[in-house]
Amino acid sequence: MIRQNKILRDKRGASSPMTIALVLGLLLFICAIWEFFRLGIIVQGVREGLQEAVIAVVVSNYDDTYNGLREGYSGGYRREDDQWVEMIDYDDVYRRLDRLLGTQEEGEYHVKVRDGGFEYRISGLVFEIENVPLTPGNAEQNFQADIRIQMEIPLSFGWELVPPLIMEVRTKAAYMPKF
């Protein structure tokens, strides 16, 4: 009887399940933080590529805005015969993005491929260029472009039980004359 009481009162090893749970919880937390930073890096890289693409398109419209600037107007217009005609170059933004981000076209998506699947894919490009009204000396408004894409990133944490992150990435660029 004394021996049974001694065994029941012995507390050695009682913290082992708590230690295992704490270590697993900490590991899970570290994995979640790691995934958060991975998603942030991917989104920032795509946003920077998108900014570079839209800036390139706005700059490629310089030749059409210069004619108006020279005459005191600030939009993308060209003088033809006796009237001003709106001239805007939309360029091929997806081609620029494919070159900048290393993506490739697969159906309706442009996909960044990695081993065993894809790192992210983009689709739904909406590209709007806002031309300034044809008014002299209007320095308040600028020739600007607004671009939006849908981005899908599969999560590596969750083993496909968690749905992918789907978000809209948006950026804007403007051409402002210096003088």
C-alpha positions as CSV (number, residue, x, y, z in Angstrom):
1,M,0.0,0.0,0.0
2,I,2.8,2.4,0.8
3,R,4.4,1.6,-2.5
4,Q,1.2,2.5,-4.4
5,N,0.9,5.9,-2.7
6,K,4.5,6.7,-3.5
7,I,3.9,6.0,-7.2
8,L,0.8,8.1,-7.2
9,R,2.5,11.0,-5.5
10,D,5.5,11.0,-7.8
11,K,5.3,13.9,-10.3
12,R,8.4,13.3,-12.4
13,G,7.5,13.4,-16.2
14,A,4.1,15.2,-15.6
15,S,5.2,18.2,-17.6
16,S,6.2,16.2,-20.7
17,P,2.8,16.6,-22.5
18,M,2.7,20.3,-21.7
19,T,6.3,20.7,-23.1
20,I,5.4,18.8,-26.3
21,A,2.3,21.0,-26.7
22,L,4.2,24.2,-26.2
23,V,6.9,23.2,-28.7
24,L,4.4,22.2,-31.3
25,G,2.4,25.4,-30.7
26,L,5.6,27.5,-31.0
27,L,6.5,25.6,-34.2
28,L,3.1,26.3,-35.7
29,F,3.3,30.0,-34.8
30,I,6.8,30.3,-36.4
31,C,5.4,28.6,-39.6
32,A,2.5,31.0,-39.8
33,I,4.9,34.0,-39.4
34,W,7.2,32.5,-42.1
35,E,4.2,32.2,-44.5
36,F,3.1,35.8,-43.7
37,F,6.5,37.1,-44.7
38,R,6.6,34.9,-47.8
39,L,3.3,36.3,-49.0
40,G,4.4,39.9,-48.3
41,I,7.6,39.4,-50.3
42,I,5.7,38.0,-53.3
43,V,3.0,40.7,-53.3
44,Q,5.7,43.4,-53.0
45,G,7.6,42.0,-55.9
46,V,4.5,41.8,-58.1
47,R,3.5,45.4,-57.1
48,E,7.0,46.7,-58.0
49,G,6.8,44.9,-61.4
50,L,3.3,46.3,-62.0
51,Q,4.6,49.8,-61.1
52,E,7.5,49.5,-63.5
53,A,5.1,48.3,-66.3
54,V,2.7,51.2,-65.8
55,I,5.4,53.8,-65.6
56,A,6.9,52.4,-68.8
57,V,3.5,52.8,-70.5
58,V,3.1,56.4,-69.2
59,V,6.6,57.3,-70.4
60,S,5.9,55.7,-73.8
61,N,3.1,58.2,-74.2
62,Y,5.5,61.1,-73.8
63,D,5.7,61.7,-77.5
64,D,2.0,62.2,-77.6
65,T,1.8,64.5,-74.6
66,Y,4.7,66.7,-75.8
67,N,2.9,68.1,-78.7
68,G,0.2,69.4,-76.4
69,L,2.6,70.7,-73.8
70,R,4.4,72.7,-76.4
71,E,1.0,74.4,-77.2
72,G,0.1,74.9,-73.5
73,Y,-2.1,71.8,-73.2
74,S,-1.2,68.9,-70.9
75,G,-2.9,65.9,-72.3
76,G,-2.1,63.2,-74.9
77,Y,-3.3,64.9,-78.0
78,R,-1.9,65.4,-81.5
79,R,-2.8,68.2,-83.9
80,E,-4.1,66.8,-87.2
81,D,-5.3,69.2,-89.8
82,D,-7.3,71.8,-87.9
83,Q,-8.3,69.9,-84.8
84,W,-6.7,68.2,-81.8
85,V,-7.1,64.4,-81.7
86,E,-6.7,62.3,-78.6
87,M,-3.6,60.0,-78.9
88,I,-3.0,57.3,-76.3
89,D,-0.7,54.3,-76.5
90,Y,-2.0,51.4,-74.3
91,D,1.0,49.1,-75.0
92,D,1.0,45.4,-74.1
93,V,1.2,45.4,-70.3
94,Y,1.0,41.7,-69.9
95,R,4.0,41.2,-72.2
96,R,5.9,43.7,-70.0
97,L,4.8,41.9,-66.8
98,D,5.8,38.5,-68.2
99,R,9.3,39.9,-68.9
100,L,9.6,41.7,-65.6
101,L,8.2,39.0,-63.3
102,G,9.2,35.9,-65.2
103,T,5.6,34.7,-65.7
104,Q,4.2,32.8,-68.7
105,E,0.8,32.7,-70.2
106,E,-1.4,29.7,-69.4
107,G,-4.9,30.2,-70.5
108,E,-6.4,33.2,-68.9
109,Y,-3.7,33.4,-66.3
110,H,-0.1,34.5,-66.3
111,V,1.7,32.1,-64.0
112,K,5.0,32.2,-62.1
113,V,6.0,28.5,-62.3
114,R,7.9,26.6,-59.5
115,D,8.6,23.0,-58.7
116,G,5.3,21.1,-58.2
117,G,2.9,23.9,-59.2
118,F,3.0,27.7,-59.3
119,E,4.2,30.4,-57.0
120,Y,1.5,32.8,-58.0
121,R,-0.7,33.7,-60.9
122,I,-2.2,36.9,-62.1
123,S,-5.2,37.7,-64.2
124,G,-8.0,40.2,-64.8
125,L,-5.8,43.1,-65.9
126,V,-7.7,46.4,-65.9
127,F,-5.8,49.2,-67.4
128,E,-7.2,52.7,-67.6
129,I,-5.5,55.8,-68.9
130,E,-7.0,59.1,-67.9
131,N,-6.2,61.8,-70.4
132,V,-6.3,65.4,-69.2
133,P,-9.0,67.5,-70.8
134,L,-7.8,69.7,-73.6
135,T,-7.5,72.9,-71.7
136,P,-4.5,75.3,-71.7
137,G,-2.5,75.8,-68.5
138,N,-4.2,73.1,-66.5
139,A,-1.3,72.0,-64.2
140,E,-3.7,70.6,-61.5
141,Q,-4.4,67.5,-63.6
142,N,-1.9,65.1,-65.1
143,F,-1.9,62.4,-67.7
144,Q,-2.2,59.3,-65.5
145,A,-2.7,55.5,-65.8
146,D,-4.3,53.3,-63.2
147,I,-3.7,49.5,-63.4
148,R,-5.3,46.6,-61.4
149,I,-4.7,42.9,-61.5
150,Q,-6.1,39.9,-59.6
151,M,-3.4,37.9,-57.9
152,E,-3.7,34.3,-56.5
153,I,-1.0,32.9,-54.3
154,P,-1.4,29.3,-53.0
155,L,-0.5,29.0,-49.4
156,S,2.4,26.6,-48.6
157,F,1.3,26.4,-45.0
158,G,-1.9,24.3,-44.6
159,W,-1.2,21.6,-47.2
160,E,-4.0,22.7,-49.6
161,L,-6.6,22.7,-46.8
162,V,-6.5,26.5,-46.7
163,P,-7.8,28.3,-49.7
164,P,-5.3,30.4,-51.7
165,L,-4.8,34.1,-51.0
166,I,-6.7,36.1,-53.7
167,M,-6.2,39.8,-53.8
168,E,-6.3,42.8,-56.0
169,V,-3.0,44.7,-56.6
170,R,-3.4,48.2,-57.8
171,T,-1.0,51.0,-58.7
172,K,-1.1,54.3,-60.5
173,A,1.5,56.4,-62.4
174,A,1.2,59.9,-63.8
175,Y,3.1,62.0,-66.3
176,M,3.8,65.4,-64.9
177,P,5.5,68.0,-67.1
178,K,8.5,69.7,-65.4
179,F,7.8,73.2,-66.8
